[in-house]
Amino acid sequence: MAEPLLAGQSERLESLDVFRGITIAAMVLVNNPGSWAHIYPPLAHAQWDGWTPTDFIFPFFLFIVGVAMTFSFDKRLARGDTKLQLFGQVVRRSIILFLLGMILTGFPNFRLITPYILIIVGLPFIYTGNRVFSRGADPAEFRRKIIGWCIAGAGVLWFLLDLGHFNAPTRVSSFAYMFPLTNDLNGSIIRIPGVLQRIALCYLVASIIVLNCGLFGRIAWTLVLINIYWLILRYIPVPGGYVLGDGGGRPDPPADAPFPGTLIDWLDVKLLGQHLYSFRPDPEGILSTIPAIATTVSGVLTGHILRIKQDKRIIAALLLILGNALIIIGACMDLYFPINKKNWSSSYVVFTTGWGMAIFAVCYYLNDIKGWRKWSYPFLVFGTNAILVFFASGIMARVLSMIRFEVDGSMTTLRSWIYGFFIRSFGTERPDGTMVSDVNSSLAFALVYIALWFFITWPLFLKRIFLKV
């Protein structure tokens, strides 16, 4: 989310772009297997308590947002921008990110495009570099803001009035994990939470903390967010649910429970109704955003370490030591509040922050200290256009499944037709000679999809075109 070029060439942290690229490449990998029925276990999320490498991807991205925020905010404040101007930029970016998330979640509900376009078109009129809500001294600027608020307001009103049409029961298909909610032109459930939506909210709230607190205040807020969330889930029961973190080693909540998943799911249902992920609790729900904000602020604190006026080798060593310490602390916390990605448990925050800090320390040492860059070049390409890759790859994946045509007398999708080549090349051969899908053909499809997006974004990197919100 944050600036790919952090603070000018002299202060640029190439390792952060590389780490962001590794994260976004991993995200595309796990989101686009050839077959959801054939996945290597490390490339799938943990069913409930516990973790896999896949569960690290999203918190790593929020961690990176926090690290980059430290540099970009300091740069803008140093050049004379006020905190209010900076916050106006934060609000604009957060709104655009949230809208992009809603577009990705709702696609291909084309009826939603109109309100989204109205809101996005209105934002540049509203944000002029001065205070968003100020009249300003220039009458032309004031008229421009009025036009922007009218256009964006019409889009928001349109969306809210139309949201009620998207409330039909979810139809689960064989692509349920990729497309958790059926989307069509006649109306179906539109999921409101999502990855980009959570990034937008975490970025917004973390920015408020950063702009109003010093180092010790940011540390205090991180601890408060983690512990308040722990106390809420540990001691507040819900009707028909259970208390999380009681050490009982409970499995995935039963689907027939009135509120499967604890207070998290209960609150989501109360506030968002059916507009949630089809497999509940929603992993990007409302209440679990609280500890996700702590993950983002943890990245900010890591940025403080990078700003220490010390030898880079000492900084890398410090990051590695602190990262491993947090991994151990998170593993100990797991005994009392299990590591759980779906609920973004407090132990999950500490554990994944530790891993993020340790892996980033390695990238920092290899790229910014040793200057070994050849290994990381593809990740640097991805990392400088991360939001573009995530958003566009998600849209393309759905388009491939929308295009239908007839082959040998039966209908198929373009995605299935393409995957057929991978099955024939990497699949498992039956006794009768036919080839069927397996984990190798599924993984090969995902790897080629990542390679495709490298070649799509490579020209942008060569021309120094970095698309930001």
Legacy VTK file of the C-alpha trace (Angstrom):
# vtk DataFile Version 3.0
C-alpha trace
ASCII
DATASET POLYDATA
POINTS 469 float
0.000 0.000 0.000
2.603 2.534 1.040
5.139 4.341 -1.142
7.169 1.894 -3.252
9.961 4.466 -3.364
10.113 5.319 0.267
11.963 8.515 0.800
13.997 9.349 -2.218
16.839 7.404 -3.706
19.188 8.116 -0.808
16.815 6.661 1.762
15.229 3.971 -0.342
14.973 0.594 1.309
15.207 -1.802 -1.587
14.844 -4.698 0.835
11.357 -3.515 1.777
10.279 -3.560 -1.875
11.771 -7.051 -2.140
9.975 -8.264 0.977
6.739 -6.754 -0.348
7.339 -8.530 -3.654
7.915 -11.873 -1.946
4.685 -11.370 -0.021
2.559 -10.412 -3.018
4.000 -13.261 -5.119
3.108 -15.678 -2.326
-0.376 -14.185 -2.149
-0.930 -14.732 -5.887
0.475 -18.260 -5.560
-1.893 -19.403 -2.815
-4.919 -17.624 -4.336
-4.617 -19.213 -7.781
-4.010 -22.963 -7.693
-5.077 -24.990 -10.684
-7.489 -26.955 -8.496
-8.650 -26.102 -4.984
-9.061 -29.841 -4.397
-5.342 -30.417 -4.935
-3.101 -28.165 -2.857
0.118 -28.879 -1.018
-0.625 -28.441 2.726
1.800 -25.510 3.219
-0.091 -23.591 0.520
-3.424 -23.813 2.362
-4.551 -21.959 5.482
-4.759 -23.816 8.782
-8.287 -25.091 9.308
-8.553 -23.470 12.727
-5.858 -23.251 15.429
-2.267 -23.527 14.269
-0.509 -22.110 11.250
0.998 -22.782 7.852
3.333 -20.539 5.795
0.228 -19.308 3.972
-1.056 -17.788 7.210
1.969 -15.456 7.272
1.181 -13.675 4.013
-1.522 -11.206 5.050
0.100 -10.092 8.333
3.374 -9.637 6.459
1.655 -7.214 4.113
0.231 -5.173 6.989
3.652 -5.254 8.661
5.195 -3.835 5.466
2.556 -1.088 5.326
3.615 -0.043 8.819
7.344 -0.040 8.021
6.849 2.039 4.866
4.535 4.417 6.727
7.393 5.464 9.003
9.524 6.608 6.077
6.803 8.201 3.952
5.303 10.152 6.866
8.696 11.430 8.033
9.552 12.513 4.500
6.345 14.488 4.016
6.513 16.149 7.421
10.162 17.076 6.769
9.252 18.821 3.523
6.722 21.005 5.325
3.374 19.198 5.044
1.116 19.608 8.057
-0.307 16.618 9.904
-3.777 17.623 8.707
-2.655 17.603 5.073
-1.017 14.242 5.604
-4.155 12.850 7.202
-6.219 14.084 4.250
-3.970 12.020 1.977
-4.399 9.035 4.288
-8.197 9.338 4.159
-8.196 9.543 0.359
-5.947 6.499 0.012
-7.967 4.524 2.535
-11.223 5.229 0.710
-9.756 4.236 -2.651
-8.259 1.044 -1.200
-11.580 0.136 0.413
-13.436 0.751 -2.849
-10.945 -1.348 -4.808
-11.531 -4.109 -2.289
-15.288 -3.845 -2.739
-14.894 -3.952 -6.522
-12.746 -7.071 -6.241
-15.162 -8.673 -3.778
-18.228 -7.840 -5.874
-16.824 -8.601 -9.301
-18.492 -9.502 -11.658
-21.542 -7.658 -10.304
-21.401 -5.001 -12.979
-24.290 -3.093 -11.449
-21.890 -2.088 -8.653
-19.456 -0.431 -11.040
-21.509 2.755 -11.406
-21.498 3.790 -7.720
-17.815 2.872 -7.418
-16.914 4.973 -10.444
-18.881 7.922 -9.058
-17.012 7.738 -5.749
-13.584 7.337 -7.345
-14.246 10.165 -9.825
-15.391 12.442 -7.008
-12.323 11.934 -4.816
-9.801 13.900 -6.943
-12.180 16.877 -6.901
-12.420 16.720 -3.106
-8.743 16.291 -2.371
-6.767 19.304 -3.642
-3.777 19.172 -1.315
-5.470 21.411 1.234
-7.801 20.357 4.020
-10.552 18.109 2.720
-13.369 19.919 4.520
-11.998 23.469 4.253
-13.537 26.085 1.986
-10.156 27.565 1.102
-9.345 30.997 -0.266
-9.807 30.097 -3.923
-13.491 30.149 -5.053
-12.679 27.812 -7.967
-11.201 25.266 -5.553
-14.297 25.510 -3.361
-16.594 24.894 -6.358
-14.439 21.950 -7.314
-14.829 20.437 -3.861
-18.604 20.925 -3.952
-18.759 19.087 -7.279
-16.583 16.307 -5.876
-18.687 15.844 -2.750
-21.872 15.724 -4.851
-20.439 13.095 -7.217
-18.929 10.942 -4.441
-22.022 11.361 -2.242
-24.247 10.199 -5.088
-22.068 7.104 -5.445
-22.253 6.304 -1.712
-26.038 6.802 -1.681
-26.429 4.645 -4.793
-24.393 1.845 -3.204
-26.288 1.932 0.119
-29.692 1.920 -1.579
-28.663 -0.895 -3.922
-26.961 -3.054 -1.287
-30.296 -4.515 -0.205
-30.664 -6.200 -3.602
-27.627 -8.340 -2.884
-29.119 -10.506 -0.175
-30.055 -13.788 -1.860
-28.771 -16.986 -0.201
-25.273 -17.979 -1.218
-24.923 -20.756 -3.736
-21.805 -22.761 -2.954
-20.000 -24.120 -6.012
-16.857 -26.106 -6.675
-15.049 -22.748 -6.748
-16.359 -21.820 -3.300
-12.931 -21.181 -1.880
-11.891 -18.929 -4.745
-15.258 -17.227 -5.166
-16.819 -17.479 -1.682
-19.968 -15.680 -2.787
-21.831 -16.131 -6.036
-21.903 -12.912 -8.041
-24.274 -12.318 -10.939
-26.372 -9.594 -12.514
-29.573 -10.612 -10.739
-28.271 -10.001 -7.236
-26.564 -12.134 -4.627
-24.729 -11.593 -1.382
-21.916 -9.071 -1.629
-19.198 -9.623 0.937
-18.260 -6.333 2.599
-15.048 -7.369 4.445
-11.981 -8.276 2.409
-8.196 -8.073 2.171
-7.966 -4.578 0.682
-10.758 -3.373 2.973
-8.797 -4.515 6.017
-5.608 -2.932 4.712
-7.508 0.348 4.250
-8.903 0.310 7.803
-5.596 -0.697 9.388
-3.734 1.967 7.424
-6.252 4.617 8.474
-6.279 3.807 12.198
-2.521 3.160 12.371
-1.981 6.544 10.714
-4.036 8.250 13.418
-1.860 6.588 16.063
1.362 7.514 14.274
0.349 11.141 13.710
-0.700 11.670 17.321
1.748 9.558 19.331
5.471 9.323 19.786
7.488 6.132 20.078
6.277 5.183 23.553
2.677 5.981 22.655
2.879 3.681 19.631
4.317 0.891 21.764
1.549 1.437 24.320
-1.179 1.317 21.664
0.213 -1.927 20.234
0.129 -3.578 23.666
-3.330 -2.174 24.449
-4.838 -3.422 21.180
-3.387 -6.923 21.639
-4.457 -7.260 25.268
-7.925 -5.714 24.916
-8.681 -8.128 22.092
-7.427 -11.040 24.182
-9.629 -10.036 27.128
-12.691 -9.515 24.920
-12.500 -12.951 23.350
-11.433 -14.682 26.527
-14.108 -13.382 28.886
-17.107 -12.168 26.878
-19.380 -15.107 25.955
-22.023 -14.947 23.209
-25.366 -16.769 22.855
-24.871 -20.042 21.036
-21.103 -19.534 20.795
-18.140 -20.334 22.982
-15.234 -18.475 24.541
-12.066 -18.583 22.463
-8.724 -19.209 24.107
-9.883 -21.539 26.888
-7.128 -24.026 26.123
-9.625 -26.689 25.075
-8.110 -27.254 21.648
-11.446 -26.757 19.943
-11.754 -27.635 16.236
-13.233 -25.454 13.520
-16.639 -24.184 14.776
-19.557 -26.350 13.614
-21.410 -24.939 10.622
-24.825 -25.506 12.241
-24.064 -23.412 15.335
-26.227 -20.277 15.636
-23.128 -18.071 15.679
-20.208 -20.264 14.610
-16.929 -18.818 15.775
-17.300 -16.743 18.977
-18.038 -13.080 19.527
-16.221 -12.252 16.294
-18.815 -13.943 14.120
-21.700 -12.864 16.338
-20.768 -9.206 15.907
-20.228 -9.566 12.154
-23.653 -11.128 11.720
-25.294 -8.428 13.834
-23.717 -5.570 11.894
-23.233 -6.978 8.386
-25.943 -9.622 8.141
-25.258 -12.047 5.301
-22.616 -9.866 3.656
-19.807 -12.094 4.916
-17.465 -14.821 3.745
-19.342 -18.038 3.084
-17.079 -20.035 5.452
-17.435 -18.319 8.779
-16.136 -16.709 10.865
-15.128 -14.135 8.273
-11.320 -13.924 8.390
-11.461 -10.167 7.758
-14.334 -9.395 10.116
-14.918 -6.276 12.191
-13.652 -7.253 15.630
-10.528 -9.042 14.412
-9.453 -5.821 12.707
-8.393 -4.585 16.184
-5.343 -6.891 16.462
-4.645 -6.430 12.731
-4.107 -2.731 13.495
-1.551 -3.828 16.096
0.236 -5.798 13.352
0.448 -2.617 11.275
1.749 -0.512 14.170
4.331 -3.242 14.845
5.650 -2.499 11.374
5.851 1.180 12.329
7.937 0.234 15.373
10.216 -1.768 13.099
10.601 1.372 11.017
11.849 3.153 14.148
14.600 0.567 14.472
15.613 1.120 10.856
15.934 4.857 11.546
18.445 4.332 14.352
21.761 5.964 13.516
23.800 2.812 13.770
25.765 0.564 11.468
23.387 -1.356 9.190
24.839 -4.656 10.345
23.917 -3.842 13.923
20.379 -2.940 12.811
20.039 -6.206 10.882
21.269 -8.187 13.884
18.878 -6.338 16.190
15.936 -7.051 13.880
16.866 -10.728 13.725
17.226 -11.014 17.514
13.943 -9.189 18.226
12.165 -11.197 15.543
13.221 -14.516 17.047
12.318 -13.283 20.530
8.803 -12.424 19.330
8.472 -15.836 17.675
9.263 -17.497 21.014
6.882 -15.185 22.911
4.120 -15.848 20.379
4.658 -19.602 20.688
4.349 -19.308 24.482
1.178 -17.217 24.131
-0.212 -19.981 21.917
-0.602 -22.139 25.030
-3.204 -19.711 26.399
-4.626 -18.030 23.297
-4.005 -20.335 20.293
-2.405 -18.979 17.145
-5.384 -18.576 14.822
-5.439 -16.662 11.555
-9.231 -16.680 11.160
-9.614 -14.828 14.435
-6.287 -12.959 14.153
-5.520 -13.949 17.735
-3.116 -11.924 19.870
-0.591 -14.762 19.796
-0.904 -14.729 15.992
-0.022 -11.004 15.946
3.152 -11.507 18.004
4.178 -14.729 16.243
3.750 -13.431 12.674
5.338 -10.073 13.537
8.381 -11.976 14.776
8.599 -13.958 11.549
8.081 -10.811 9.485
10.843 -9.005 11.336
13.246 -11.946 10.990
12.605 -12.486 7.268
12.844 -8.774 6.572
16.176 -8.699 8.451
17.500 -11.318 6.020
16.293 -9.276 3.011
17.807 -6.150 4.562
21.152 -7.870 5.032
21.277 -9.382 1.537
20.064 -6.345 -0.423
20.886 -3.201 1.518
24.081 -4.363 3.228
25.701 -6.988 1.003
24.252 -5.591 -2.225
23.256 -9.015 -3.553
20.378 -8.092 -5.856
20.211 -10.643 -8.662
18.250 -13.184 -6.595
15.602 -10.620 -5.666
14.998 -8.938 -9.027
11.623 -10.619 -9.765
10.396 -9.750 -6.271
11.520 -6.152 -6.729
9.348 -5.988 -9.860
6.344 -7.296 -7.934
7.011 -5.184 -4.869
6.962 -1.851 -6.669
3.454 -2.493 -8.048
2.022 -4.721 -5.336
-1.548 -3.397 -5.218
-1.813 -3.530 -9.006
-0.669 -7.170 -9.061
-3.028 -8.225 -6.274
-6.068 -6.438 -7.674
-5.589 -7.171 -11.380
-4.578 -10.809 -10.861
-7.755 -11.342 -8.846
-9.892 -9.794 -11.591
-8.159 -11.804 -14.310
-8.658 -15.070 -12.396
-12.386 -14.444 -12.290
-12.578 -13.392 -15.933
-10.898 -16.650 -16.939
-13.682 -18.518 -15.126
-16.401 -16.362 -16.733
-15.444 -17.001 -20.365
-17.308 -20.107 -21.499
-17.250 -22.036 -24.767
-17.987 -25.505 -26.092
-15.330 -28.193 -26.413
-16.148 -31.700 -27.664
-19.851 -31.158 -27.122
-19.652 -29.854 -23.542
-19.275 -26.386 -22.057
-16.067 -25.409 -20.316
-14.412 -22.243 -19.047
-11.255 -20.694 -20.405
-9.598 -21.345 -17.053
-10.481 -25.066 -17.105
-9.365 -25.348 -20.724
-5.975 -23.807 -19.892
-5.609 -25.960 -16.797
-6.139 -29.004 -19.004
-2.684 -28.437 -20.508
-1.142 -28.592 -17.046
-3.049 -31.755 -16.180
-1.774 -33.446 -19.322
1.789 -32.306 -18.616
2.088 -32.645 -14.840
-0.939 -34.646 -13.662
-1.272 -38.245 -12.496
-1.787 -40.971 -15.076
-4.555 -43.473 -14.445
-4.296 -47.153 -15.432
-6.417 -46.420 -18.509
-3.912 -43.797 -19.677
-5.955 -40.687 -18.875
-4.363 -37.839 -16.922
-6.067 -36.339 -13.875
-5.381 -33.301 -11.729
-3.031 -33.578 -8.761
-0.996 -31.275 -6.517
1.821 -30.983 -9.062
-0.365 -29.855 -11.948
-2.202 -27.487 -9.604
1.058 -25.940 -8.389
2.441 -25.664 -11.922
-0.627 -23.661 -12.963
-0.133 -21.255 -10.052
3.588 -20.800 -10.788
2.935 -20.019 -14.444
0.248 -17.548 -13.394
2.810 -15.767 -11.219
5.299 -15.752 -14.121
2.614 -14.231 -16.351
2.168 -11.339 -13.945
5.896 -10.820 -13.762
6.022 -10.269 -17.516
2.964 -8.002 -17.334
4.516 -5.753 -14.676
8.122 -5.942 -15.883
7.697 -3.190 -18.548
6.219 -0.898 -15.893
9.245 -1.476 -13.694
11.675 -0.804 -16.528
9.909 2.474 -17.311
9.832 3.368 -13.586
6.022 3.425 -13.575
4.769 2.650 -10.072
0.988 2.709 -9.760
-0.130 3.866 -6.301
-3.468 4.780 -4.753
LINES 1 470
469 0 1 2 3 4 5 6 7 8 9 10 11 12 13 14 15 16 17 18 19 20 21 22 23 24 25 26 27 28 29 30 31 32 33 34 35 36 37 38 39 40 41 42 43 44 45 46 47 48 49 50 51 52 53 54 55 56 57 58 59 60 61 62 63 64 65 66 67 68 69 70 71 72 73 74 75 76 77 78 79 80 81 82 83 84 85 86 87 88 89 90 91 92 93 94 95 96 97 98 99 100 101 102 103 104 105 106 107 108 109 110 111 112 113 114 115 116 117 118 119 120 121 122 123 124 125 126 127 128 129 130 131 132 133 134 135 136 137 138 139 140 141 142 143 144 145 146 147 148 149 150 151 152 153 154 155 156 157 158 159 160 161 162 163 164 165 166 167 168 169 170 171 172 173 174 175 176 177 178 179 180 181 182 183 184 185 186 187 188 189 190 191 192 193 194 195 196 197 198 199 200 201 202 203 204 205 206 207 208 209 210 211 212 213 214 215 216 217 218 219 220 221 222 223 224 225 226 227 228 229 230 231 232 233 234 235 236 237 238 239 240 241 242 243 244 245 246 247 248 249 250 251 252 253 254 255 256 257 258 259 260 261 262 263 264 265 266 267 268 269 270 271 272 273 274 275 276 277 278 279 280 281 282 283 284 285 286 287 288 289 290 291 292 293 294 295 296 297 298 299 300 301 302 303 304 305 306 307 308 309 310 311 312 313 314 315 316 317 318 319 320 321 322 323 324 325 326 327 328 329 330 331 332 333 334 335 336 337 338 339 340 341 342 343 344 345 346 347 348 349 350 351 352 353 354 355 356 357 358 359 360 361 362 363 364 365 366 367 368 369 370 371 372 373 374 375 376 377 378 379 380 381 382 383 384 385 386 387 388 389 390 391 392 393 394 395 396 397 398 399 400 401 402 403 404 405 406 407 408 409 410 411 412 413 414 415 416 417 418 419 420 421 422 423 424 425 426 427 428 429 430 431 432 433 434 435 436 437 438 439 440 441 442 443 444 445 446 447 448 449 450 451 452 453 454 455 456 457 458 459 460 461 462 463 464 465 466 467 468
